[in-house]
Amino acid sequence: MLTCRCGGRLALDKSHISEARRFACLATTRLLWKCCLCGHSLWLDQAITPAELSASVEAEAKPVA
């Protein structure tokens, strides 16, 4: 499970995925993860999955500019 710097759980932004599907670029778009507690965001390439990230390394969430 991905966690934010605040300790909250990161979840996929479903509206971002639906927009990518709408514009037919889902296969190439980066995934947007949002913290359920503080709202910070983290962009990850689709090649990187939460299972591949080390459980001991906490993901650093940054605000989307």
N, C-alpha and C positions, 0 to 999 in steps of 0.2 A: 504494500500500500504506500502510495506517495503521501508525504506530509509536507506542509508548509513550514516556514521558519517559526510561525506562531504555534505550531503543534496541531493545527487543524488538518482535516483530510482534504486532499485534492481530488476533484471529480472532473470528468470531461465536460466541457461546455457544449451541451446538446444543440444550442442555437447555432454555434459555430459550425458544427458538423452538418446541420440541416442546410445552412447557407452554402457550404462547400458542395453538398449533394445537389443543391438547386442549380449551381453554376457548373456542374459536371467536372469538378476538380478535386473530388474527395480522395482520389488515389495519390495526389501529389501535395495536398495541403498539409501544413504542420498542425499538430493537435494542440488545442488550447485547454489547459487544465486550470481550474479556478478553485481557490480555497473556500471551503464551506463556512469558515469562521470569519476571516478578515477580508475576503474578496480579492486578494492578490492573485496574479495570474502567472502561469509558467507555460512557455512554448516548448514543445518537444517534437522532433521529427518522428514520423511514423515508424521508422526503423528501430526506435528506442521504445521498449515496452516497460511497464512498471516491474515486470518480473526480472528484466535484465539489470535493473538498477540494484545496487547493493543495498541490502536491508539496513546496513549500518550507516550508510551515507544519507543524510537528510537532504531532500531537494530544497533548493533555495528559490522561493517564489519572488518574482519581481513584478511591479505594476506594469501594465501594458501602456505604452506611450501612444 
